Amino acid sequence: MSDRDKELAARRAVEYVVDGMVVGLGTGSTADFAIRALGERARSEGLEVRCVPTSLASARLGEQVGLDIRSLEDCPAVDLTIDGADEVDPGLDLIKGLGGALLREKIVAGASGRVVIIVDASKRVGRLGTRSPLPVEVVPFAWTLARKRLMDLGPQVERRPDPQGQPFVTDNGNFILDCQFPEGIADPADTERRIDGIPGVVGNGFFIGIADTVVVGDDGRCRVLEREGR
């Protein structure tokens, strides 16, 4: 996805924000464009919004562009969250978490009245797990056990490294195990239930039934997809 398409999709998503909303700020390069676009709207239009970030990085960027950053404790009911995704299937179910913020992203999405996702056309897949690994967040004490139990489900599993080659540590102080399914994931809902039953797992990158709207940026154009029944 080019930066031009990222910005175009982000600006389209930010159009859903209205004065007085509590807005969830996603994490990642595409979400960053939305944060900047929301900051521009706040400055140019006098838009008053309170923002709940899904990571420390998004909180810092939000503060830099002049947004009113709050905690989920301050604002437990979020009107709208704008975030990116690593995969979107035909039913608008997602895999997220390559940016490492999957747990907080899922918590904020769960508190949200509406979730708008920004992707490019390459993120659309026929089956989840075909182009992106599934991230699973685990407490460090349990990572070896969790890896073994995850491998029993079929994927190749690796602990995510940081740029220095050390274990990547989330904002919550946990590790991430990236699970690569060679043939994709036939039954995401069942796989999610099995993963959540593993001791030490605190979150996974499945976002099933969560996205209400997906804005797809593609070669200078936007396509808006809505979940059926929403």
C-alpha positions in Angstrom: 0.0 0.0 0.0 1.5 3.3 -1.0 1.6 6.2 1.4 -0.8 8.0 -0.9 -3.3 5.2 -0.6 -2.8 4.9 3.2 -3.5 8.6 3.6 -6.5 8.5 1.3 -8.1 5.6 3.2 -7.3 7.2 6.5 -8.9 10.5 5.6 -12.0 8.6 4.4 -12.2 6.8 7.7 -11.7 9.9 9.7 -14.8 11.4 8.0 -16.9 9.1 10.3 -15.7 11.1 13.4 -18.1 13.8 14.6 -17.8 16.4 17.3 -18.0 15.1 20.9 -17.0 11.5 20.1 -14.7 9.3 22.0 -12.4 7.8 19.4 -10.1 4.8 19.6 -6.7 5.3 18.0 -5.3 2.2 16.3 -1.6 1.3 16.0 0.6 0.9 13.0 1.6 2.8 9.9 -1.9 3.1 8.4 -3.4 4.1 11.7 -0.8 6.8 12.1 -2.2 8.5 9.0 -5.6 8.4 10.6 -4.2 9.9 13.8 -2.6 12.7 11.9 -5.7 13.3 9.8 -7.8 13.5 13.0 -5.4 16.0 14.5 -5.8 18.2 11.3 -9.6 18.1 11.6 -9.4 19.0 15.3 -7.2 22.0 14.5 -9.0 23.2 11.4 -12.6 22.5 12.4 -12.4 23.0 16.2 -13.4 19.4 16.5 -13.6 18.3 20.1 -12.9 14.6 20.6 -11.4 12.5 23.3 -9.1 9.7 22.2 -8.2 6.3 23.7 -4.9 5.0 22.2 -4.2 1.3 21.7 -0.4 1.7 22.3 2.1 4.0 23.8 3.3 4.9 20.3 -0.2 6.0 19.2 -0.6 7.9 22.5 2.7 9.8 21.7 1.7 10.6 18.2 -1.8 11.7 19.3 -0.3 14.1 21.8 2.1 15.4 19.1 -0.8 16.3 16.8 -2.7 18.0 19.6 -5.4 15.3 20.4 -6.9 14.9 23.8 -5.5 11.6 24.9 -7.4 9.7 27.6 -7.2 6.3 29.2 -9.9 3.6 28.8 -10.6 4.1 32.5 -11.4 7.8 31.7 -13.6 6.8 28.7 -14.8 3.2 29.1 -17.4 3.7 26.2 -15.7 4.4 22.9 -17.9 5.7 20.1 -15.6 4.8 17.1 -12.3 3.1 16.7 -10.1 3.5 13.5 -7.4 0.9 13.0 -5.5 -1.1 10.4 -5.4 -4.9 9.8 -3.0 -7.4 8.3 -5.7 -9.6 6.7 -9.4 -9.2 5.9 -11.5 -12.2 4.7 -14.7 -12.0 2.7 -16.8 -11.8 5.8 -14.7 -8.9 7.1 -13.1 -11.0 9.8 -9.5 -10.0 10.5 -6.0 -10.9 11.6 -4.2 -8.1 13.4 -1.1 -7.7 15.5 2.0 -7.4 13.3 2.5 -4.0 15.0 2.5 -5.8 18.4 -0.6 -4.0 19.9 -3.1 -6.8 19.4 -4.3 -7.1 23.0 -5.0 -3.4 23.6 -6.4 -3.1 20.1 -8.9 -5.9 20.8 -9.8 -4.4 24.2 -10.5 -0.9 22.7 -12.4 -2.5 19.8 -14.5 -4.4 22.3 -15.4 -1.1 24.1 -16.3 0.5 20.7 -19.7 1.2 19.3 -18.3 1.0 15.8 -15.0 -0.2 14.4 -13.6 1.1 11.1 -10.7 -0.7 9.5 -8.3 0.6 6.9 -6.5 -1.7 4.5 -5.1 -1.9 1.0 -6.3 -4.4 -1.6 -3.4 -6.8 -0.9 -4.7 -7.4 2.6 -7.9 -9.0 1.3 -7.7 -12.8 1.4 -10.0 -15.7 0.7 -8.9 -17.4 4.0 -7.3 -16.0 7.1 -3.7 -17.0 7.7 -2.7 -17.2 4.0 -0.5 -14.1 3.9 0.1 -13.1 7.5 1.1 -15.0 10.6 -1.3 -15.1 13.5 0.2 -13.3 16.5 -0.5 -14.7 19.9 0.5 -12.7 23.0 1.8 -14.7 26.0 3.2 -14.0 29.4 7.0 -14.6 29.4 6.9 -17.3 32.1 4.7 -19.5 29.9 6.1 -18.9 26.4 7.8 -22.3 26.0 4.6 -24.1 27.1 2.4 -21.9 24.9 4.7 -22.5 21.9 4.5 -26.3 22.3 0.7 -26.2 22.7 0.3 -23.9 19.7 2.5 -26.2 17.5 0.1 -29.1 18.5 -2.5 -27.1 16.5 -0.5 -27.3 13.4 1.3 -24.0 12.7 5.0 -23.2 12.7 5.6 -21.0 15.8 8.4 -18.5 16.4 8.9 -16.1 19.2 9.0 -12.6 17.7 12.3 -10.8 17.9 12.9 -7.1 18.2 15.2 -5.2 15.9 18.2 -6.0 18.1 17.4 -9.7 18.0 16.1 -9.8 21.6 12.5 -11.0 22.3 10.0 -8.4 21.3 8.1 -7.1 24.4 4.7 -5.6 24.1 3.5 -2.5 26.0 2.0 -5.0 28.5 5.4 -6.7 29.2 4.5 -9.9 27.3 6.0 -11.8 24.3 4.4 -12.5 21.0 4.5 -15.9 19.2 3.9 -15.7 15.5 2.0 -18.7 14.1 2.3 -19.5 10.4 -0.3 -21.8 9.1 1.0 -23.2 5.7 -2.5 -23.7 4.3 -4.3 -20.9 6.0 -6.8 -21.3 8.8 -9.9 -23.3 7.9 -12.0 -22.5 11.0 -10.8 -19.3 12.7 -13.5 -19.4 15.4 -12.6 -22.9 16.6 -8.8 -22.2 16.3 -9.3 -19.1 18.5 -11.2 -21.1 21.1 -8.3 -23.6 21.3 -5.7 -20.9 21.5 -7.5 -19.0 24.2 -7.5 -22.3 26.3 -3.7 -22.5 26.4 -2.2 -21.5 29.8 -0.3 -18.2 29.5 -2.1 -16.9 26.4 -3.5 -13.4 27.1 -4.6 -12.5 23.5 -4.5 -13.5 19.9 -4.7 -11.7 16.6 -8.1 -13.0 15.5 -10.7 -10.2 15.2 -13.8 -12.1 14.4 -17.1 -10.3 14.1 -15.5 -7.0 15.2 -15.1 -4.9 12.1 -18.2 -3.0 11.1 -16.7 -1.1 8.2 -13.5 -1.7 6.1 -12.1 1.1 3.9 -9.9 -0.3 1.1 -7.4 2.0 -0.5 -6.4 0.9 -3.9 -4.5 3.0 -6.6 -5.9 6.3 -5.5 -9.4 5.2 -4.9 -11.4 4.0 -1.8 -13.9 1.2 -1.6 -16.1 1.0 1.6 -17.2 -2.4 2.7 -19.9 -2.9 5.4 -20.5 -6.0 7.5 -23.9 -7.5 6.7 -26.5 -6.8 9.3 -24.7 -3.8 10.8 
